Amino acid sequence: MVGNAARAAIISDRRITGLSAGVIAELVAEVGPLWRERHQARLASRQRKRAVGAGAKHQLVFVDRLLATLVHLRHGATHDVLACWFGVDRSTITRAIGEVRPLLAERGCSVTPGVRLQTLAQVVDHLGTTGKTGIIDGTEIRVRRPAAGRKDRDKFISGKNKQNAVKSMVVTDGEGHVLYCSPSEPGSCADITHARQLGLVRLLADGPAVEILADAGYQGLGAQTGGRVVTPPHRKFKKNAPDWYEEIHERRRKAHSSRRIRVEHGIAHLKNWRALARHLGRREHMSDIVQAVAGLLSHQRTADLIPTPQT
């Protein structure tokens, strides 16, 4: 178990967890009761042979469990390293991260203090209410190749980067602030297919009038959503295009690219967390990881926007 001095050092240095001490305190107050509630429910769900309160006690208090999870997500530290750091067994760290990570993923992305977006439908409603422009793009995260002989081994090969990866759709506002990260899909899934599977077409067609900027990977959604999804302009001349058309087409393409570049900035901030740079663990954990990181990043951004009181 990590000492009080080491715990205080971890919390006080933002470079270790990527979060300020105030945000970590808010996470402890919010996620701690949920963790204890689920832990008690798990104990009560099976037949007990001991009295309530008997048996082995936790070697890690919840604060240390949360800190171990944050360090793992921020720096990609292995469970062995964290076990040595916190003075416990490797299995204790693995169990702690497996319990805390889903709780962080369920929190959603913070927009303002007290307001979070947990589903794509909430994001579309938020954009319609505020009148802001949304930007969507797909991001790929490298993962380990499935073992030889598995029938779905080729499913994770990305046709774009020719590597084993999973894909998530990221939605930001016009300033690049992350509003939503979808559950991950195998890298072979096309961007437009992923958006349709998430129900984006139905949400935009039946929802408020919003503008969603997208790249060429989403061409075709504009016609299905009544023009709400805006993609780069099509080329009307594929051969022997006049010089005047090339100039106009390039100007329109650059104008669209300059508007949607902010989503790349939002994805870059996500990839600063090493767990999303390249994942060497189980692929089925990637949905929780990407959504947990998005929630933590947006929470810290919201906290940074609140002015500190002058003393």
N, C-alpha and C positions, 0 to 999 in steps of 0.2 A: 504494500500500500504506500503510495507516494506521500511524503511528509507535507506538512503545512507550508513550509518555506518553498518547496518545489512547486506545490500547487499554486501558490501566490505568484511565483515567477511565470508559470504558464499563462495564468489569467492576465497578468499585467502586460505581457509582451504580445502585441497584436500580430507580430510576425509568425508566432507559433501556431495560433489557431485561425488567424485571418479575421477574428472578431474582437471587438472592444470588450472591456470588462463589463460595461453596462449591458451589452447584448447578451453576454454569457449569463449574467445574473437574471435577465429576463427569461432565458431558456431554462435555467434551473427552476425558476418559479412556475413556468408554464408546463414544461415537459416532465418534470419530476413527479408531480401527482399522477399524471397519466401512466408513467412507468410503474409506479407503485400499485396503481389500480389494476393494471393488466397483470402484474406479478401476482397479486393476491387472487385475481380471478383464475389464473393458471393453476395456482395451488389448490383452489377450491374445486376445480373441475375434475380432479381425480380423487380416488379413494385414499384417505390418509391412514397411515399406520402409526403416526405420532400425533401428539397434541399440537394445537396451533401455537406457534412460537418456538417449538422444539426443533432440533436438527441444526445443521451447520449454518453459520451466519455468513452474510456477504463479506467477502474480502475487499470489495470495492464499494465505496459509497457512491451514490448516484452522481455526485459532482465529478468524481474521477472517471466514472463510466462515460459521462458526457465529454469530458476533456479528451479521453482516449479516442472517442469517435471523431471528434473535431480534428485532432492531430492526424488521424488516419486519412480523413477526407482531404485535408489541406495539403499534406506532404506525401501521402501515399506510403506512410511508414508501415512496415510489416507488423503482423501480430507478435512475432518473436521480439522485435525491438521494443514494442510497447509493453510487452510483458516484463522485460528487463527493466524498463524505465519505471513502471508502476509497482514492481516487486511482486508480481503474481504469476500464476501459470498462464501459458499461452491460451489454453482452452477458456480461461476466465475472460481474457480480452476478446476472444472470438464470440463468446456468448454475450458479452456486454455490448459489443458493436452490433451484433445481430438483433438485439432488443431495442437499442436507442435509434438506430438508423431508420427504421420504418416510422417511428414517431416524428422524426425530423422531416421525413418525406411527406407526411400527411398534413403538415402545417400550411403548405401553399406559399405563394409569393406575396410579400408585403407591398402594398401600394402606398398607403398612408398608415400612420400609427392606428392600430385597431382594425384595419381593413385588409383582408387577404383574399387572393383569388386562388381557388383550389381546382377549378375545372375550366375547360375551354369555354363552356357556356357562360360562366361568370366573366371571363375575359372579354368575350364579345359584348356582353351587356355593359361592362365597364367602358369599353371603347365607345359604344353608342351613347352612353350617358354623358361622358366627358367630351365627346366630339374629337377625340384624339385619333391619330392614324396609327394603325398597327403594322408591324413588319414580321413576316414569318420566314424561316429558313431552316434547313435541316443541318444538323451537325453529326459527325461520325466520331466514334470513340473506339480506338483499337482494343481488341480483346484477344484472348488466347484462342488458337485454332482448336476446334473439336477433335476428339481423338479419332484415329483412323478406324474406319469401319462403321462409323455412325451415319445413318441415312441422311441426316440434315447437315452434313459436314460442309457442303458447298453453300448452304443458305446464308452464312455469315460473310461471304466474300463480297466486298463492295465492288460494283462495276466501275465506280468512279476512281477509287484510289487503289484498286487491285490488292486489297489487304483485308484481313478478317476484322470486322467491325460491327458495332451496333449503331443504330441511328435514332436520334430524337429530334422532334420538331420544337423549335424555340420560337416563342412569340415575345416581341418587345414593343415598346411604344416608340414614338418618333425620336426620342432622345436616347434610345438604346437600353432602357431599363427593362430588365427581364420581368415579364408578366406571367409566363407559363412555360414549363418544359414537359413534354409528353412522355409517357412510358416508352421505353426503348423497343425497337424492332430490329430484326436482323438487317445487316448492311445491304443485302440484295434488294430490299424493299425500296421502290422508287419514292421520291419525295411526294409526288402528287398522289400516289396510292396511299401513303401513310396519312396524308391530310384527309383523304376521303374516308379512311377507316376510322379516324378520330371524330368524324361527323362534322367537319368544318363546312362542307357544302350546305348541309341542312341548316346549320346554325346561322349561316350568313343569308341564305335564301329566305328563311322565315324570321330572321331577327332584324335588329335596327339597321339603318343605313350607315355603314361604316366603310372606311377605306383601308384595305389590306395590301401592302406592297409585298411583292414576291419576285423571285428570280425566274429564269427561263424554265427551271424544273417544275414550275407550277402552271405553265401555260395550258389553258383549257379550263381552269377554274373560273376565269372571268365570265365566260359564257354561261356557266352553270350557276353563278351567284349573282347574276344581274349586274355585272361590272364592278362588284365590290372588291374583287381581287384584281389588282393591277400588276401586270407583268411587262417585261421589256417589249418594245414594239416589234412586230413581225417585219420581215423583209419582203417587200412586194416584188422586188427584182432579184432573182437568184443568179442571173447571168447578165453580163453587159449592162449593169445598172448605170444610169446617167450620173455625171459628177455631182449635179445638184442634189440628187436623191441620196447619194452616199453622205454628203455633208449634213443633210437634214436628219437622216437616220442616225448618224453618229452623235449628233447633238442631242437627239431625243434619248438615245441609249445612255449617254453620260448623265443626262439630267435625272433619269430614273435611277441609275446606279448611285448617284450622289445622295439621293433621298433614302435609299434602303441600306446604305453602308453602315448605319448605326446598329443594325442587327449583328453585323460582324464584330463590332466593338463589344456588344453584350455577350456574344459567344466567347470572345477572347477572355473576358473577365471570368467566365465559367471555367475555361481551360486553365486558368491560373491555379485552380485546385488540382493537385496532381492526380487525384483519383479519377479525373476526367481526361487527363492527358493520355494515359494508357492504363487499362485495367488488366491486372494479372490474376484476379480472383474469379469467382464464379460469375458466369454471364447473367444468370437469373437475378443477380443483385443490382444490375445496372439501372433498372427503373427507379429503385429506391435511392440509389446514389445520385443520379442526375437531378432528381426532384428535391432531394435533401440539400444538395449544394445550391440549387436555384433559390430555395427558400431562405437559406442562410445568407446568401449574397444579397438578396433583396431586402432582408431584415436589416443587415448592416448598412445598406445604402439609405434606407428610410431613417435609421437612427442618425446617420451622418448629416441628413438634411435638417434635423432639429437643431436650432441654435442653442448653444450652451449658455446658461445664465451667467451674466457678468457679476463678479464679486467685488 
